[in-house]
Amino acid sequence: MIKIHVVVDSPKWKKKIKNLKNYFYFKQKKFNNFNSSKIKKEFTVFLTSNYKMKYLNSKFRKVNEPTDVLSFPSGIKLKNNIYIGDIAISYEIVNKRSKKSLFDHELDKMWIHGYLHLSGHDHIKYKDFIKMSKKENLIFNQINF
């Protein structure tokens, strides 16, 4: 079970999706319909700009350029759940990628990718990349079709 908190840092996001909190509430609900985990995982999706992503990427990864998605795990245990961390997503990169697909599909791919990182997955080794890609596709298809 997941609970998604949303923080919007750039007004550009609202031009593409009018009510982002409702959008994520709907995605959360669809995810929870197929996820049988009893552990409630909470996380925040921080919707921001390339400018802020460049700053975060430089500060935390020592890479002085913007990136599509960053995950910041926390693992803080609350009363009945775990706050697993924060996911930052770049508007400009999602928007650019959406020229070949749909904006909301690209956004979903980013937060799902970040969620899997917060849940302990990585893609350093090729076999882990394949495993993580399969999970991303499974979740994406469950919440979109």
C-alpha positions in Angstrom: 0.0 0.0 0.0 1.3 3.5 -0.8 0.4 7.0 0.0 1.8 9.8 -2.3 2.3 13.3 -1.1 2.7 16.0 -3.9 4.8 19.2 -3.8 4.7 21.4 -6.9 7.7 23.7 -7.2 7.2 24.9 -10.8 3.9 26.3 -12.2 4.6 24.7 -15.6 3.3 21.4 -14.2 -0.2 22.8 -13.7 -0.4 23.7 -17.4 -0.2 20.0 -18.3 -2.2 18.5 -15.4 -4.6 20.9 -13.8 -5.1 19.1 -10.4 -1.9 17.2 -9.6 -3.0 16.1 -6.1 -6.1 14.4 -7.6 -4.0 12.9 -10.4 -1.7 11.3 -7.9 -4.5 10.3 -5.6 -6.1 8.4 -8.6 -2.7 6.7 -9.4 -2.2 5.8 -5.8 -5.7 4.3 -5.6 -5.1 2.2 -8.8 -1.7 1.1 -7.5 -3.2 0.0 -4.1 -5.9 -2.0 -5.9 -3.3 -4.5 -7.2 -0.6 -4.2 -4.5 -1.3 -6.6 -1.6 1.4 -5.3 0.7 0.2 -4.7 4.3 3.0 -2.2 4.9 2.0 1.3 4.1 4.8 3.2 2.3 4.5 7.0 2.1 6.7 9.2 -0.1 6.7 12.6 -1.6 6.8 13.5 -5.3 8.5 16.9 -5.8 7.6 18.3 -9.2 10.2 20.8 -10.1 12.2 22.4 -12.9 15.5 21.6 -14.7 17.1 24.5 -12.7 16.3 22.9 -9.3 17.1 19.4 -10.6 20.6 20.6 -11.7 21.1 22.0 -8.2 20.0 18.8 -6.5 22.0 16.6 -8.8 25.1 18.8 -8.2 24.7 18.9 -4.4 23.9 15.2 -3.9 25.5 13.4 -6.8 28.3 15.8 -7.8 26.9 15.9 -11.3 26.5 19.5 -12.6 23.6 19.0 -14.9 19.9 18.4 -14.7 18.5 14.9 -14.7 15.0 13.4 -15.1 14.4 11.9 -11.7 16.2 11.7 -8.3 15.3 9.6 -5.4 16.2 10.4 -1.8 15.5 7.4 0.5 14.7 8.0 4.1 13.2 4.8 5.7 11.7 6.7 8.6 9.3 4.6 10.5 6.1 6.3 11.5 3.2 4.8 13.7 1.7 2.3 11.2 3.8 3.0 8.1 7.2 3.8 6.7 8.1 7.1 5.0 10.4 5.8 2.3 11.6 9.1 0.9 11.3 11.8 -1.7 11.3 11.7 -5.5 12.2 14.8 -7.5 11.1 15.0 -11.2 12.1 17.5 -13.9 9.2 19.2 -15.8 11.4 20.0 -18.8 12.6 16.4 -19.3 9.1 14.9 -18.9 7.8 17.5 -21.3 10.5 16.8 -23.9 10.0 13.0 -23.7 6.2 13.5 -24.0 6.7 14.7 -27.6 6.8 11.0 -28.5 4.2 9.8 -26.1 1.8 11.3 -23.5 2.8 13.7 -20.8 1.1 11.8 -18.1 2.7 8.5 -19.2 6.1 10.0 -19.0 5.3 11.4 -15.6 4.1 8.0 -14.4 7.3 6.3 -15.7 9.4 8.8 -13.7 7.6 8.5 -10.3 7.4 4.7 -10.7 11.2 4.6 -11.4 11.8 6.7 -8.3 9.4 4.7 -6.2 11.3 1.5 -7.1 14.6 3.1 -6.1 13.1 4.1 -2.8 12.0 0.5 -2.4 15.5 -0.7 -2.7 15.9 -1.5 -6.5 18.8 -0.3 -8.6 20.0 -0.8 -12.2 23.8 -0.7 -11.8 24.1 -4.3 -13.1 22.4 -5.3 -16.3 20.4 -8.1 -14.6 19.1 -5.6 -12.1 18.2 -3.2 -14.9 16.1 -5.9 -16.6 14.4 -6.8 -13.3 13.7 -3.2 -12.5 12.4 -2.5 -16.0 10.0 -5.4 -15.7 8.6 -4.1 -12.4 8.3 -0.6 -13.8 6.3 -1.9 -16.8 4.1 -4.0 -14.6 3.2 -1.1 -12.3 2.8 1.3 -15.3 0.4 -1.1 -17.0 -1.6 -1.7 -13.8 -2.2 2.0 -13.2 -2.8 3.0 -16.8 -4.8 0.3 -18.5 
